[in-house]
Amino acid sequence: MIRMAAVSLLFVAGAALADQVTIGTTYPIAEQDALSEIEARVAGVDWNAVLDPENVKWSATEGHRLPRAIEDRQRRFVPWYTTEFDVTDAEGRVIYPRGFQFNVLNHVFLPYRIVVIDPSDATWASEILRPTDMVILTGGDFREVSETLDRSTFILDDKTRRRLGVEAVPSIVTQVRNEFVIEEFLVEEDS
């Protein structure tokens, strides 16, 4: 018992001395503290100017412009997808070869409508939107439209446009069984 206490005391004493013992030559740190350097740089930036929408030119906000619908019309669209590479299982066997084509909507269900608008359609959209609708803009200031509609908005890119089959604005895309029903509306632009 005494021997165990003595060994424990040696470990505690050794740990305490380890913080105070220096072995070899030491040198002062020449570099500035990284956190201090970051804080100094952040303090020197005018964030209002940096984040001003007039100064922000993100290519992601440019979107994909679409023509305006020239009449009310409804059409159907099947979002076929073609695999771009062989899809294999855990053992490396090909279960879907490159070039295999299938209807995505046979495997997933879109539980909301997608409303695709130009920013000039915000007033029209505010009157027809459901709480669950997703809003996608063809371009413009998504922050301003988000505030107007009191919901998040997203920017349309060409890949999404092709996958949804959208050709004109404003449009509403709804899944019915294994296809999209796309409704296009003739709406006068807000000025």
VENUR-V41901 format. One record per helix or strand. SS is the DSSP state (h for helix, s for strand). FROM is the first residue (numbers start at 1). TO is the last residue. If there is no record, write none. Layout:
ss:SS from:FROM to:TO
ss:SS from:FROM to:TO
This chain:
ss:h from:2 to:18
ss:h from:34 to:43
ss:h from:47 to:51
ss:h from:59 to:61
ss:s from:67 to:68
ss:s from:73 to:77
ss:s from:80 to:82
ss:s from:87 to:88
ss:s from:94 to:96
ss:s from:101 to:103
ss:h from:104 to:106
ss:s from:114 to:117
ss:h from:119 to:128
ss:s from:134 to:137
ss:h from:142 to:149
ss:s from:153 to:155
ss:h from:158 to:164
ss:s from:168 to:169
ss:s from:171 to:176
ss:s from:179 to:184
